[in-house]
């Protein structure tokens, strides 16, 4: 994949591959030997059989991300709603893993954009990160049901 690739290692030693392009962010939990040392093949791990449909949907989304490129290499755009939801989930994941608002903003917008916005007295990006984390926690405690209506 032609995208920015990062490896996130949690305090407990779990590690995640984070793939990011202009429009999308995908976080993949990794098992086995460190992918930083020896990149290898990907396999789908279904650890609970009743969740197999969810795992298949996630795998399909990954495949769409990988294929969603035009002939010129550009990616197709996400809708504004799907971008907001993606950013909310990234903010929730970051918050649950102890990331600061600035670190969450860097994951979503990139380090250069955040460096400029974080320096001044303007608080719009900081306030947006606070709202994203708050909304992520709301969704995780049952608010997601409103999306299903």
C-alpha positions as CSV (number, residue, x, y, z in Angstrom):
1,X,0.0,0.0,0.0
2,X,1.2,3.5,-0.8
3,X,0.5,5.2,2.4
4,X,2.0,6.5,5.6
5,X,2.8,3.5,7.9
6,X,3.4,3.6,11.7
7,X,3.7,1.1,14.4
8,X,2.1,1.8,17.8
9,X,3.3,-0.1,20.8
10,X,1.2,0.1,23.9
11,X,2.5,0.1,27.4
12,X,1.3,-3.5,27.8
13,X,3.4,-4.6,24.8
14,X,0.6,-5.0,22.2
15,X,1.4,-3.5,18.9
16,X,-0.7,-2.1,16.1
17,X,0.1,-1.2,12.4
18,X,-1.4,2.1,11.5
19,X,-1.9,2.8,7.8
20,X,-2.9,6.3,6.8
21,X,-3.4,8.0,3.5
22,X,-5.0,11.4,2.7
23,X,-8.6,10.2,3.4
24,X,-8.4,7.1,5.5
25,X,-6.8,5.6,8.7
26,X,-6.8,1.9,9.5
27,X,-5.5,0.4,12.7
28,X,-4.6,-3.3,12.7
29,X,-3.7,-5.2,15.9
30,X,-0.7,-7.4,15.3
31,X,0.2,-10.7,16.8
32,X,3.4,-12.9,16.7
33,X,6.9,-11.6,15.9
34,X,7.4,-7.9,15.7
35,X,6.4,-6.6,12.3
36,X,9.1,-3.9,12.7
37,X,11.7,-6.6,12.5
38,X,10.2,-9.0,9.9
39,X,7.2,-7.8,7.9
40,X,5.1,-10.8,6.9
41,X,1.8,-12.0,5.7
42,X,-1.5,-10.9,7.2
43,X,-4.1,-13.4,8.4
44,X,-7.5,-12.9,9.9
45,X,-7.9,-14.1,13.4
46,X,-11.5,-14.9,14.4
47,X,-11.3,-15.4,18.2
48,X,-15.0,-15.7,18.8
49,X,-17.2,-17.6,16.3
50,X,-20.4,-15.5,16.9
51,X,-18.4,-12.4,15.7
52,X,-17.4,-14.0,12.4
53,X,-19.7,-11.7,10.4
54,X,-18.1,-8.6,12.0
55,X,-14.6,-9.9,11.2
56,X,-15.6,-10.6,7.6
57,X,-17.0,-7.0,7.3
58,X,-13.8,-5.6,8.7
59,X,-11.8,-7.6,6.2
60,X,-13.9,-6.4,3.4
61,X,-13.3,-2.8,4.5
62,X,-9.6,-3.4,4.5
63,X,-9.8,-4.8,1.0
64,X,-11.8,-1.8,-0.2
65,X,-9.2,0.5,1.4
66,X,-6.5,-1.3,-0.5
67,X,-8.3,-1.3,-3.8
68,X,-9.8,2.2,-3.5
69,X,-7.3,3.9,-5.8
70,X,-7.9,5.6,-9.1
71,X,-5.7,4.9,-12.1
72,X,-3.6,7.9,-11.2
73,X,-3.0,6.5,-7.7
74,X,-5.3,8.9,-5.9
75,X,-7.8,7.6,-3.4
76,X,-11.6,8.1,-3.4
77,X,-12.9,10.5,-0.8
78,X,-14.8,9.6,2.3
79,X,-18.1,11.2,3.0
80,X,-18.1,14.0,5.7
81,X,-20.1,11.7,8.0
82,X,-17.7,8.7,7.6
83,X,-14.7,11.0,8.1
84,X,-16.2,12.4,11.4
85,X,-17.0,8.8,12.6
86,X,-13.5,7.6,11.7
87,X,-11.9,10.6,13.6
88,X,-14.2,9.9,16.6
89,X,-13.1,6.3,16.8
90,X,-9.4,7.2,16.4
91,X,-9.9,9.8,19.2
92,X,-11.6,7.2,21.4
93,X,-8.8,4.6,20.8
94,X,-6.2,7.2,21.6
95,X,-7.9,8.3,24.7
96,X,-8.4,4.7,26.0
97,X,-4.6,4.1,25.4
98,X,-3.6,7.3,27.3
99,X,-2.7,9.5,24.3
100,X,-2.8,13.3,24.8
101,X,-5.1,15.5,22.7
102,X,-2.1,16.6,20.7
103,X,-1.1,13.0,20.0
104,X,-4.6,12.2,18.9
105,X,-4.6,15.3,16.6
106,X,-1.3,14.2,15.1
107,X,-2.7,10.8,14.3
108,X,-5.7,12.4,12.6
109,X,-4.2,15.4,10.9
110,X,-0.5,14.8,10.7
111,X,2.4,16.3,12.7
112,X,3.0,19.3,10.6
113,X,-0.6,20.5,10.6
114,X,-0.9,20.1,14.3
115,X,2.4,21.9,15.1
116,X,1.1,25.0,13.4
117,X,-2.3,24.9,15.1
118,X,-1.0,24.0,18.5
119,X,1.5,26.9,18.8
120,X,-0.8,29.9,18.8
121,X,-3.5,31.0,21.2
122,X,-6.3,29.6,19.0
123,X,-8.0,26.7,20.6
124,X,-10.2,25.4,17.7
125,X,-8.1,22.2,17.1
126,X,-7.7,21.5,20.8
127,X,-11.4,22.0,21.4
128,X,-12.2,19.8,18.4
129,X,-10.1,17.0,19.9
130,X,-11.9,17.3,23.2
131,X,-15.2,17.0,21.5
132,X,-14.1,14.0,19.4
133,X,-12.9,12.2,22.6
134,X,-16.1,13.1,24.4
135,X,-18.2,11.9,21.5
136,X,-16.2,8.7,21.2
137,X,-16.8,7.8,24.8
138,X,-20.5,8.6,24.3
139,X,-20.7,6.3,21.3
140,X,-18.9,3.5,23.2
141,X,-21.3,3.6,26.1
142,X,-24.4,3.1,23.9
143,X,-24.6,6.2,21.8
144,X,-23.8,4.2,18.7
145,X,-27.3,2.9,18.7
146,X,-28.5,6.3,17.4
147,X,-26.4,5.6,14.3
148,X,-28.4,2.4,13.6
149,X,-31.8,4.1,13.4
